[in-house]
Amino acid sequence: MQEDTVRQQSIINKLLYNSTWRGWLFQALVLLGLLGFFSWIIYNTVSNLQRLDKKSGFDFLSQRAGFEILDSPGVRLMDYAPGVSTYLDVFWVGAINTITVAILGIIAATLLGFLIGVMRLSRNRIFSAVATVYVEIFRNIPLLLQLFFWYFFALRAVPELRERWSLFGGLGGINKSGLYLPAPVFEQGFGYVALAFVLGVAGCWLYARFATARQFATGRRPPTLPVYLLLLIGIPLVVFLVQGSPLSWELPVFKEDGPILRRGYQADAGMVLKPEFIGLWLALSLYTASFIAEIVRAGILAVPHGQTEASQALGLSGGMAQRLIIIPQALRVIVPPLTSQFLNLTKNSSLAVAIAYPDIVSVFAGTALNQIGQEIEMIFMMMMLYLILSLLTSLFMNWFNARIRLVER
């Protein structure tokens, strides 16, 4: 009897002090805890919905939406019309607007961030000082305050609705209703021009691979710029002329005479960028660029100084050394934190609700949610949208990071 007790105690001690078994035990306990927690959340949610007599589901997406949405890319692409479009259309309008400002913000922030980052390392004290002041100002002021500044102060300094500042020799203009620009009108046959350009991009990619392989094989790289110009500009231009120039421009119309209510820019002519869009785009781009600039500066400084000395010994100019030697090596340090900044910019676009830009949060979690009241379903759809955008961004950046990684022979 005593021997059995001792044997059982020995088995228990062996299990307790076995790292593998103990690890599985802790993981099982954590998993059970998570399952219990989420089960309680689901049970509590269902109970509250039943108590409030609220129906769940996504049937509301087929109902008609009866409210106006500010003119924006999503409204035009979805051809949104109050009383005709559904709440599913409202979701896509908000999603398109969010994606549009995120993509344009990422492009602008990346270009400006790289420029400021390189300027901070410049030997020119004026350039370096300007870049440093920019980073310290925009990085240390909350994004929401910057958004308010651009929308309520900077963009409100333009003329009133019946007046304008003329731009580009009268081809465009700006006032408090927005920035008016010529709108492209694509006519029959322009699809062939677009196809020629897409094929030109593919041809450039193939030729770049050929040029790289030729360089590795012979030590000399074939000329690429003339080929790129031919594929990207020459061939599409020939197709454009053959098709009879299937592209025209619709200019904005500004009326200075007539009834007071009809003066100003006409809504049915040209293209307009609303102040809400411009303010959000500027705030996101300038704020994120300050962080990207520091990432770029750190990436360049991470490259050993001997690389710069070696490029000088080879007779390369400063610009060529940066383009061919320093920046390619710095990208391996820059890309991982740069991905986080892209994700932050996309998620920070939800601040658009503060200035009434019709992003997904403003129109779907704001106006539509107040009318329908399906909180769980709507918030879930928005979470999935941001999750998908973040995963796609991470997937692309991981692929790019793998492409530029150091390959050892």
Order of alpha helices (4+ residues) and beta strands (2+ residues): alpha-alpha-alpha-alpha-alpha-alpha-beta-beta-beta-beta-alpha-alpha-alpha-beta-beta-beta-beta-alpha-alpha-alpha-alpha-alpha-alpha
